[in-house]
Amino acid sequence: MTTHFLGKYEIELKFKIKDISEFRDTLLSLHPEAFVFENSEYDIYYDDPLASLHKRNMSMVLRSMSPSGIKLWIVKGPEERHCEAVNIESFEKVDSMLHTLGYISIHHVNKTRSIYFLDQFHITLDYIAMLGHYVEI
């Protein structure tokens, strides 16, 4: 099991990138460890009807990844660096539980994501329809 996702804090830099092919070629020339390649991710962001999480600088997300089969419940904030995630067994059951607790779905995001490890860094390549390519380090 990789230790790359253990920890409580997340510090990241995100960049919109025009030529993902050139960036990917440069990255691959450094021989990173591939974690997932062109995984489809579906995220649902939640808040309550009063936007209480947003007002406290927090976000709550359910993420389903395919074909990796990874399903996560993610909470970020209130501090910028604070991020906690837990593996879940059933995306649908947690979605139902959150709705039962009064949370509503506020955003749905589909993206294609590849994740590489290079030394202590995670390098994530994302494609989001209508928004383009992004790199996260």
Secondary structure, DSSP 8 states (H G I E B T S, - for coil): --STT-SSB----EEEES-HHHHHHHHHHT--EEEEEEEEEEEEEEE-TT-HHHHTT-EEEEEEEETT--EEEEEE-SSTTBEEEEE-S-HHHHHHHHHHTT-EEEEEEEEEEEEEEETTEEEEEEEETTTEEEEE-
